[in-house]
Amino acid sequence: MPLLDGYAATQQIRAHESLHGLPKVPIAALSANCTKDDIAACFQSGMDMFIGKPCTAKVLYTKLDELLTTSKSDHEEPRMRHDS
């Protein structure tokens, strides 16, 4: 990223969400840096998922689907029941 790395970008996004009372957008790291420290830094910055490279398209799609499905269920409004 030209101005921010993924850690700083995530921290700014999370700060903006917090300041404005916004729901968390899902953020996944996709990186070839797969040491325990690198992975921990992703989560410490506020990322929701880490995907190590190289990975297959199937793994990428599966992980992103998992992240987006979890995120959607966490942010759904309770359904209102309409009794007739």
TORBA-817685 format. One record per atom (N, C-alpha, C, CB): residue in three letters; atom name; x, y, z. Coordinates in Angstrom, 3 decimals. Glycine has a CB too. Example, Ala and Ser with C-alpha at 12.3 -4.5 7.8 and 13.67 -1.06 7.14 Angstrom:
2
+--------+-------+----------+----------+----------+
: residu : atome :       px :       py :       pz :
+--------+-------+----------+----------+----------+
:    ALA :     N :   13.190 :   -5.690 :    7.800 :
:    ALA :    CA :   12.300 :   -4.500 :    7.800 :
:    ALA :     C :   13.200 :   -3.300 :    7.800 :
:    ALA :    CB :   11.308 :   -4.473 :    9.046 :
:    SER :     N :   12.850 :   -2.250 :    7.080 :
:    SER :    CA :   13.670 :   -1.060 :    7.140 :
:    SER :     C :   12.900 :    0.030 :    7.870 :
:    SER :    CB :   14.084 :   -0.598 :    5.725 :
+--------+-------+----------+----------+----------+
This chain:
84
+--------+-------+----------+----------+----------+
: residu : atome :       px :       py :       pz :
+--------+-------+----------+----------+----------+
:    MET :     N :    0.861 :   -1.171 :    0.000 :
:    MET :    CA :    0.000 :    0.000 :    0.000 :
:    MET :     C :    0.906 :    1.233 :    0.000 :
:    MET :    CB :   -0.979 :   -0.001 :    1.237 :
:    PRO :     N :    0.568 :    2.227 :   -0.769 :
:    PRO :    CA :    1.461 :    3.375 :   -0.907 :
:    PRO :     C :    1.691 :    4.161 :    0.380 :
:    PRO :    CB :    0.921 :    4.290 :   -1.936 :
:    LEU :     N :    0.668 :    4.438 :    1.140 :
:    LEU :    CA :    0.812 :    5.292 :    2.311 :
:    LEU :     C :    0.763 :    4.533 :    3.631 :
:    LEU :    CB :   -0.253 :    6.331 :    2.300 :
:    LEU :     N :    0.022 :    3.453 :    3.671 :
:    LEU :    CA :   -0.150 :    2.688 :    4.907 :
:    LEU :     C :    0.060 :    1.208 :    4.632 :
:    LEU :    CB :   -1.550 :    2.929 :    5.515 :
:    ASP :     N :    0.633 :    0.507 :    5.605 :
:    ASP :    CA :    0.651 :   -0.942 :    5.475 :
:    ASP :     C :   -0.691 :   -1.477 :    5.981 :
:    ASP :    CB :    1.854 :   -1.571 :    6.267 :
:    GLY :     N :   -0.891 :   -2.765 :    5.860 :
:    GLY :    CA :   -2.165 :   -3.360 :    6.255 :
:    GLY :     C :   -2.488 :   -3.190 :    7.724 :
:    GLY :    CB :   -2.165 :   -4.805 :    5.924 :
:    TYR :     N :   -1.455 :   -3.216 :    8.564 :
:    TYR :    CA :   -1.683 :   -3.041 :   10.002 :
:    TYR :     C :   -2.225 :   -1.637 :   10.295 :
:    TYR :    CB :   -0.374 :   -3.287 :   10.792 :
:    ALA :     N :   -1.551 :   -0.630 :    9.758 :
:    ALA :    CA :   -1.962 :    0.760 :   10.006 :
:    ALA :     C :   -3.319 :    1.049 :    9.388 :
:    ALA :    CB :   -0.920 :    1.738 :    9.451 :
:    ALA :     N :   -3.559 :    0.522 :    8.207 :
:    ALA :    CA :   -4.857 :    0.735 :    7.552 :
:    ALA :     C :   -5.978 :    0.124 :    8.397 :
:    ALA :    CB :   -4.861 :    0.119 :    6.121 :
:    THR :     N :   -5.740 :   -1.077 :    8.897 :
:    THR :    CA :   -6.742 :   -1.738 :    9.737 :
:    THR :     C :   -6.992 :   -0.942 :   11.010 :
:    THR :    CB :   -6.296 :   -3.165 :   10.087 :
:    GLN :     N :   -5.938 :   -0.468 :   11.632 :
:    GLN :    CA :   -6.098 :    0.324 :   12.855 :
:    GLN :     C :   -6.905 :    1.591 :   12.588 :
:    GLN :    CB :   -4.726 :    0.688 :   13.440 :
:    GLN :     N :   -6.657 :    2.244 :   11.463 :
:    GLN :    CA :   -7.418 :    3.451 :   11.140 :
:    GLN :     C :   -8.881 :    3.132 :   10.861 :
:    GLN :    CB :   -6.802 :    4.157 :    9.936 :
:    ILE :     N :   -9.126 :    2.036 :   10.154 :
:    ILE :    CA :  -10.510 :    1.631 :    9.878 :
:    ILE :     C :  -11.235 :    1.339 :   11.185 :
:    ILE :    CB :  -10.548 :    0.388 :    8.950 :
:    ARG :     N :  -10.598 :    0.583 :   12.078 :
:    ARG :    CA :  -11.232 :    0.240 :   13.364 :
:    ARG :     C :  -11.470 :    1.490 :   14.213 :
:    ARG :    CB :  -10.357 :   -0.766 :   14.145 :
:    ALA :     N :  -10.539 :    2.425 :   14.200 :
:    ALA :    CA :  -10.720 :    3.662 :   14.956 :
:    ALA :     C :  -11.900 :    4.462 :   14.395 :
:    ALA :    CB :   -9.428 :    4.512 :   14.921 :
:    HIS :     N :  -12.019 :    4.524 :   13.092 :
:    HIS :    CA :  -13.130 :    5.242 :   12.444 :
:    HIS :     C :  -14.466 :    4.591 :   12.804 :
:    HIS :    CB :  -12.943 :    5.263 :   10.901 :
:    GLU :     N :  -14.512 :    3.265 :   12.750 :
:    GLU :    CA :  -15.743 :    2.549 :   13.104 :
:    GLU :     C :  -16.139 :    2.835 :   14.551 :
:    GLU :    CB :  -15.566 :    1.031 :   12.892 :
:    SER :     N :  -15.163 :    2.785 :   15.423 :
:    SER :    CA :  -15.414 :    3.012 :   16.846 :
:    SER :     C :  -15.882 :    4.436 :   17.112 :
:    SER :    CB :  -14.159 :    2.720 :   17.657 :
:    LEU :     N :  -15.205 :    5.389 :   16.512 :
:    LEU :    CA :  -15.535 :    6.800 :   16.703 :
:    LEU :     C :  -16.952 :    7.124 :   16.250 :
:    LEU :    CB :  -14.547 :    7.671 :   15.955 :
:    HIS :     N :  -17.381 :    6.494 :   15.169 :
:    HIS :    CA :  -18.682 :    6.810 :   14.577 :
:    HIS :     C :  -19.757 :    5.769 :   14.879 :
:    HIS :    CB :  -18.536 :    6.953 :   13.090 :
:    GLY :     N :  -19.454 :    4.822 :   15.744 :
:    GLY :    CA :  -20.439 :    3.809 :   16.128 :
:    GLY :     C :  -20.859 :    2.916 :   14.970 :
:    GLY :    CB :  -21.654 :    4.474 :   16.708 :
:    LEU :     N :  -19.945 :    2.638 :   14.071 :
:    LEU :    CA :  -20.244 :    1.822 :   12.898 :
:    LEU :     C :  -19.948 :    0.355 :   13.166 :
:    LEU :    CB :  -19.442 :    2.308 :   11.690 :
:    PRO :     N :  -20.653 :   -0.541 :   12.486 :
:    PRO :    CA :  -20.330 :   -1.965 :   12.636 :
:    PRO :     C :  -18.974 :   -2.261 :   11.996 :
:    PRO :    CB :  -21.437 :   -2.853 :   11.999 :
:    LYS :     N :  -18.322 :   -3.281 :   12.491 :
:    LYS :    CA :  -17.018 :   -3.674 :   11.952 :
:    LYS :     C :  -17.173 :   -4.262 :   10.548 :
:    LYS :    CB :  -16.330 :   -4.694 :   12.887 :
:    VAL :     N :  -16.373 :   -3.781 :    9.627 :
:    VAL :    CA :  -16.294 :   -4.424 :    8.323 :
:    VAL :     C :  -15.303 :   -5.574 :    8.449 :
:    VAL :    CB :  -15.865 :   -3.409 :    7.197 :
:    PRO :     N :  -15.541 :   -6.668 :    7.755 :
:    PRO :    CA :  -14.603 :   -7.782 :    7.848 :
:    PRO :     C :  -13.295 :   -7.444 :    7.133 :
:    PRO :    CB :  -15.223 :   -9.058 :    7.254 :
:    ILE :     N :  -12.178 :   -7.743 :    7.788 :
:    ILE :    CA :  -10.865 :   -7.496 :    7.211 :
:    ILE :     C :  -10.047 :   -8.778 :    7.317 :
:    ILE :    CB :  -10.145 :   -6.307 :    7.924 :
:    ALA :     N :   -9.543 :   -9.231 :    6.176 :
:    ALA :    CA :   -8.697 :  -10.426 :    6.131 :
:    ALA :     C :   -7.306 :  -10.046 :    5.646 :
:    ALA :    CB :   -9.316 :  -11.514 :    5.210 :
:    ALA :     N :   -6.306 :  -10.623 :    6.270 :
:    ALA :    CA :   -4.930 :  -10.468 :    5.801 :
:    ALA :     C :   -4.637 :  -11.599 :    4.819 :
:    ALA :    CB :   -3.909 :  -10.476 :    7.000 :
:    LEU :     N :   -3.982 :  -11.269 :    3.731 :
:    LEU :    CA :   -3.507 :  -12.253 :    2.762 :
:    LEU :     C :   -2.023 :  -11.991 :    2.606 :
:    LEU :    CB :   -4.277 :  -12.160 :    1.373 :
:    SER :     N :   -1.194 :  -12.868 :    3.180 :
:    SER :    CA :    0.229 :  -12.576 :    3.248 :
:    SER :     C :    1.077 :  -13.836 :    3.163 :
:    SER :    CB :    0.544 :  -11.833 :    4.521 :
:    ALA :     N :    2.271 :  -13.666 :    2.605 :
:    ALA :    CA :    3.251 :  -14.744 :    2.598 :
:    ALA :     C :    4.084 :  -14.733 :    3.883 :
:    ALA :    CB :    4.165 :  -14.624 :    1.370 :
:    ASN :     N :    3.964 :  -13.687 :    4.666 :
:    ASN :    CA :    4.657 :  -13.601 :    5.957 :
:    ASN :     C :    3.843 :  -14.380 :    6.976 :
:    ASN :    CB :    4.854 :  -12.108 :    6.413 :
:    CYS :     N :    4.240 :  -15.624 :    7.214 :
:    CYS :    CA :    3.408 :  -16.535 :    8.006 :
:    CYS :     C :    4.023 :  -16.953 :    9.338 :
:    CYS :    CB :    3.117 :  -17.755 :    7.207 :
:    THR :     N :    4.913 :  -16.137 :    9.878 :
:    THR :    CA :    5.443 :  -16.470 :   11.196 :
:    THR :     C :    4.371 :  -16.206 :   12.250 :
:    THR :    CB :    6.731 :  -15.653 :   11.500 :
:    LYS :     N :    4.552 :  -16.788 :   13.403 :
:    LYS :    CA :    3.595 :  -16.571 :   14.489 :
:    LYS :     C :    3.488 :  -15.087 :   14.829 :
:    LYS :    CB :    4.004 :  -17.372 :   15.735 :
:    ASP :     N :    4.614 :  -14.387 :   14.810 :
:    ASP :    CA :    4.604 :  -12.953 :   15.118 :
:    ASP :     C :    3.843 :  -12.147 :   14.059 :
:    ASP :    CB :    6.039 :  -12.431 :   15.234 :
:    ASP :     N :    4.019 :  -12.509 :   12.785 :
:    ASP :    CA :    3.302 :  -11.811 :   11.710 :
:    ASP :     C :    1.793 :  -12.015 :   11.831 :
:    ASP :    CB :    3.789 :  -12.300 :   10.334 :
:    ILE :     N :    1.414 :  -13.243 :   12.094 :
:    ILE :    CA :   -0.009 :  -13.560 :   12.234 :
:    ILE :     C :   -0.583 :  -12.842 :   13.457 :
:    ILE :    CB :   -0.222 :  -15.095 :   12.353 :
:    ALA :     N :    0.135 :  -12.868 :   14.559 :
:    ALA :    CA :   -0.320 :  -12.187 :   15.784 :
:    ALA :     C :   -0.476 :  -10.691 :   15.537 :
:    ALA :    CB :    0.672 :  -12.432 :   16.947 :
:    ALA :     N :    0.450 :  -10.093 :   14.791 :
:    ALA :    CA :    0.370 :   -8.659 :   14.501 :
:    ALA :     C :   -0.886 :   -8.327 :   13.703 :
:    ALA :    CB :    1.614 :   -8.198 :   13.733 :
:    CYS :     N :   -1.285 :   -9.218 :   12.815 :
:    CYS :    CA :   -2.518 :   -8.995 :   12.049 :
:    CYS :     C :   -3.720 :   -8.922 :   12.985 :
:    CYS :    CB :   -2.722 :  -10.117 :   11.004 :
:    PHE :     N :   -3.822 :   -9.880 :   13.882 :
:    PHE :    CA :   -4.960 :   -9.890 :   14.805 :
:    PHE :     C :   -4.880 :   -8.747 :   15.811 :
:    PHE :    CB :   -5.029 :  -11.225 :   15.542 :
:    GLN :     N :   -3.685 :   -8.400 :   16.245 :
:    GLN :    CA :   -3.533 :   -7.287 :   17.189 :
:    GLN :     C :   -3.929 :   -5.958 :   16.559 :
:    GLN :    CB :   -2.091 :   -7.211 :   17.690 :
:    SER :     N :   -3.779 :   -5.844 :   15.261 :
:    SER :    CA :   -4.152 :   -4.595 :   14.590 :
:    SER :     C :   -5.662 :   -4.506 :   14.355 :
:    SER :    CB :   -3.411 :   -4.473 :   13.257 :
:    GLY :     N :   -6.371 :   -5.621 :   14.551 :
:    GLY :    CA :   -7.826 :   -5.607 :   14.404 :
:    GLY :     C :   -8.360 :   -6.408 :   13.238 :
:    GLY :    CB :   -8.285 :   -4.223 :   14.266 :
:    MET :     N :   -7.490 :   -7.128 :   12.541 :
:    MET :    CA :   -7.957 :   -7.959 :   11.434 :
:    MET :     C :   -8.741 :   -9.145 :   11.981 :
:    MET :    CB :   -6.769 :   -8.446 :   10.567 :
:    ASP :     N :   -9.630 :   -9.667 :   11.151 :
:    ASP :    CA :  -10.511 :  -10.754 :   11.577 :
:    ASP :     C :  -10.030 :  -12.133 :   11.156 :
:    ASP :    CB :  -11.881 :  -10.529 :   11.033 :
:    MET :     N :   -9.174 :  -12.186 :   10.135 :
:    MET :    CA :   -8.750 :  -13.472 :    9.604 :
:    MET :     C :   -7.388 :  -13.319 :    8.958 :
:    MET :    CB :   -9.777 :  -14.025 :    8.593 :
:    PHE :     N :   -6.616 :  -14.393 :    8.996 :
:    PHE :    CA :   -5.331 :  -14.450 :    8.308 :
:    PHE :     C :   -5.371 :  -15.607 :    7.318 :
:    PHE :    CB :   -4.149 :  -14.614 :    9.319 :
:    ILE :     N :   -4.960 :  -15.334 :    6.078 :
:    ILE :    CA :   -4.862 :  -16.359 :    5.052 :
:    ILE :     C :   -3.420 :  -16.329 :    4.546 :
:    ILE :    CB :   -5.906 :  -16.124 :    3.879 :
:    GLY :     N :   -2.727 :  -17.441 :    4.703 :
:    GLY :    CA :   -1.338 :  -17.514 :    4.292 :
:    GLY :     C :   -1.195 :  -17.829 :    2.813 :
:    GLY :    CB :   -0.614 :  -18.548 :    5.107 :
:    LYS :     N :   -0.191 :  -17.204 :    2.201 :
:    LYS :    CA :    0.124 :  -17.489 :    0.804 :
:    LYS :     C :    1.339 :  -18.410 :    0.771 :
:    LYS :    CB :    0.390 :  -16.170 :   -0.004 :
:    PRO :     N :    1.444 :  -19.259 :   -0.207 :
:    PRO :    CA :    0.485 :  -19.409 :   -1.300 :
:    PRO :     C :   -0.736 :  -20.193 :   -0.835 :
:    PRO :    CB :    1.139 :  -20.106 :   -2.503 :
:    CYS :     N :   -1.845 :  -19.931 :   -1.467 :
:    CYS :    CA :   -3.060 :  -20.700 :   -1.188 :
:    CYS :     C :   -3.784 :  -20.909 :   -2.509 :
:    CYS :    CB :   -3.983 :  -19.971 :   -0.139 :
:    THR :     N :   -4.592 :  -21.921 :   -2.543 :
:    THR :    CA :   -5.368 :  -22.189 :   -3.747 :
:    THR :     C :   -6.577 :  -21.267 :   -3.788 :
:    THR :    CB :   -5.808 :  -23.669 :   -3.802 :
:    ALA :     N :   -7.139 :  -21.132 :   -4.958 :
:    ALA :    CA :   -8.354 :  -20.326 :   -5.095 :
:    ALA :     C :   -9.464 :  -20.910 :   -4.224 :
:    ALA :    CB :   -8.806 :  -20.257 :   -6.578 :
:    LYS :     N :   -9.535 :  -22.219 :   -4.135 :
:    LYS :    CA :  -10.572 :  -22.857 :   -3.321 :
:    LYS :     C :  -10.432 :  -22.469 :   -1.852 :
:    LYS :    CB :  -10.506 :  -24.384 :   -3.470 :
:    VAL :     N :   -9.206 :  -22.494 :   -1.336 :
:    VAL :    CA :   -8.976 :  -22.105 :    0.057 :
:    VAL :     C :   -9.331 :  -20.636 :    0.263 :
:    VAL :    CB :   -7.508 :  -22.362 :    0.458 :
:    LEU :     N :   -8.906 :  -19.785 :   -0.663 :
:    LEU :    CA :   -9.213 :  -18.355 :   -0.563 :
:    LEU :     C :  -10.713 :  -18.124 :   -0.542 :
:    LEU :    CB :   -8.580 :  -17.584 :   -1.727 :
:    TYR :     N :  -11.432 :  -18.708 :   -1.484 :
:    TYR :    CA :  -12.887 :  -18.518 :   -1.537 :
:    TYR :     C :  -13.570 :  -19.068 :   -0.293 :
:    TYR :    CB :  -13.464 :  -19.187 :   -2.782 :
:    THR :     N :  -13.119 :  -20.223 :    0.180 :
:    THR :    CA :  -13.719 :  -20.829 :    1.370 :
:    THR :     C :  -13.514 :  -19.937 :    2.593 :
:    THR :    CB :  -13.121 :  -22.226 :    1.624 :
:    LYS :     N :  -12.290 :  -19.448 :    2.771 :
:    LYS :    CA :  -11.996 :  -18.596 :    3.929 :
:    LYS :     C :  -12.767 :  -17.277 :    3.859 :
:    LYS :    CB :  -10.486 :  -18.317 :    4.016 :
:    LEU :     N :  -12.812 :  -16.660 :    2.678 :
:    LEU :    CA :  -13.551 :  -15.399 :    2.550 :
:    LEU :     C :  -15.050 :  -15.615 :    2.755 :
:    LEU :    CB :  -13.295 :  -14.767 :    1.172 :
:    ASP :     N :  -15.580 :  -16.729 :    2.264 :
:    ASP :    CA :  -16.986 :  -17.039 :    2.485 :
:    ASP :     C :  -17.255 :  -17.211 :    3.975 :
:    ASP :    CB :  -17.393 :  -18.309 :    1.712 :
:    GLU :     N :  -16.346 :  -17.896 :    4.666 :
:    GLU :    CA :  -16.474 :  -18.073 :    6.114 :
:    GLU :     C :  -16.462 :  -16.722 :    6.831 :
:    GLU :    CB :  -15.339 :  -18.969 :    6.647 :
:    LEU :     N :  -15.543 :  -15.869 :    6.447 :
:    LEU :    CA :  -15.439 :  -14.548 :    7.068 :
:    LEU :     C :  -16.686 :  -13.717 :    6.816 :
:    LEU :    CB :  -14.211 :  -13.809 :    6.546 :
:    LEU :     N :  -17.144 :  -13.700 :    5.580 :
:    LEU :    CA :  -18.303 :  -12.864 :    5.238 :
:    LEU :     C :  -19.592 :  -13.420 :    5.812 :
:    LEU :    CB :  -18.434 :  -12.733 :    3.730 :
:    THR :     N :  -19.710 :  -14.728 :    5.883 :
:    THR :    CA :  -20.908 :  -15.335 :    6.466 :
:    THR :     C :  -20.961 :  -15.056 :    7.967 :
:    THR :    CB :  -20.934 :  -16.861 :    6.200 :
:    THR :     N :  -19.837 :  -15.190 :    8.638 :
:    THR :    CA :  -19.768 :  -14.904 :   10.074 :
:    THR :     C :  -20.056 :  -13.430 :   10.328 :
:    THR :    CB :  -18.381 :  -15.286 :   10.644 :
:    SER :     N :  -19.464 :  -12.570 :    9.517 :
:    SER :    CA :  -19.651 :  -11.129 :    9.673 :
:    SER :     C :  -21.106 :  -10.745 :    9.473 :
:    SER :    CB :  -18.767 :  -10.362 :    8.690 :
:    LYS :     N :  -21.744 :  -11.313 :    8.469 :
:    LYS :    CA :  -23.149 :  -10.985 :    8.188 :
:    LYS :     C :  -24.044 :  -11.407 :    9.343 :
:    LYS :    CB :  -23.614 :  -11.663 :    6.888 :
:    SER :     N :  -23.823 :  -12.604 :    9.884 :
:    SER :    CA :  -24.686 :  -13.064 :   10.973 :
:    SER :     C :  -24.451 :  -12.249 :   12.237 :
:    SER :    CB :  -24.447 :  -14.551 :   11.255 :
:    ASP :     N :  -23.240 :  -11.731 :   12.418 :
:    ASP :    CA :  -22.945 :  -10.904 :   13.588 :
:    ASP :     C :  -23.619 :   -9.541 :   13.518 :
:    ASP :    CB :  -21.450 :  -10.724 :   13.732 :
:    HIS :     N :  -23.953 :   -9.077 :   12.317 :
:    HIS :    CA :  -24.459 :   -7.724 :   12.151 :
:    HIS :     C :  -25.912 :   -7.665 :   11.693 :
:    HIS :    CB :  -23.605 :   -6.993 :   11.177 :
:    GLU :     N :  -26.563 :   -8.802 :   11.578 :
:    GLU :    CA :  -27.954 :   -8.780 :   11.143 :
:    GLU :     C :  -28.843 :   -8.170 :   12.209 :
:    GLU :    CB :  -28.432 :  -10.187 :   10.804 :
:    GLU :     N :  -29.775 :   -7.405 :   11.751 :
:    GLU :    CA :  -30.774 :   -6.854 :   12.648 :
:    GLU :     C :  -31.731 :   -7.976 :   13.041 :
:    GLU :    CB :  -31.537 :   -5.663 :   11.984 :
:    PRO :     N :  -32.215 :   -7.982 :   14.265 :
:    PRO :    CA :  -33.209 :   -9.003 :   14.634 :
:    PRO :     C :  -34.451 :   -8.838 :   13.764 :
:    PRO :    CB :  -33.585 :   -8.902 :   16.148 :
:    ARG :     N :  -34.976 :   -9.942 :   13.320 :
:    ARG :    CA :  -36.171 :   -9.864 :   12.486 :
:    ARG :     C :  -37.381 :   -9.540 :   13.353 :
:    ARG :    CB :  -36.392 :  -11.187 :   11.715 :
:    MET :     N :  -38.193 :   -8.666 :   12.831 :
:    MET :    CA :  -39.410 :   -8.315 :   13.555 :
:    MET :     C :  -40.494 :   -9.300 :   13.169 :
:    MET :    CB :  -39.852 :   -6.852 :   13.254 :
:    ARG :     N :  -41.246 :   -9.697 :   14.137 :
:    ARG :    CA :  -42.315 :  -10.638 :   13.883 :
:    ARG :     C :  -43.608 :   -9.862 :   13.729 :
:    ARG :    CB :  -42.423 :  -11.687 :   15.015 :
:    HIS :     N :  -44.345 :  -10.169 :   12.673 :
:    HIS :    CA :  -45.619 :   -9.518 :   12.435 :
:    HIS :     C :  -46.737 :  -10.542 :   12.606 :
:    HIS :    CB :  -45.661 :   -8.876 :   11.025 :
:    ASP :     N :  -47.457 :  -10.419 :   13.666 :
:    ASP :    CA :  -48.588 :  -11.313 :   13.894 :
:    ASP :     C :  -49.837 :  -10.721 :   13.278 :
:    ASP :    CB :  -48.797 :  -11.570 :   15.398 :
:    SER :     N :  -50.617 :  -11.567 :   12.638 :
:    SER :    CA :  -51.867 :  -11.083 :   12.027 :
:    SER :     C :  -53.036 :  -11.369 :   12.903 :
:    SER :    CB :  -52.089 :  -11.708 :   10.669 :
+--------+-------+----------+----------+----------+
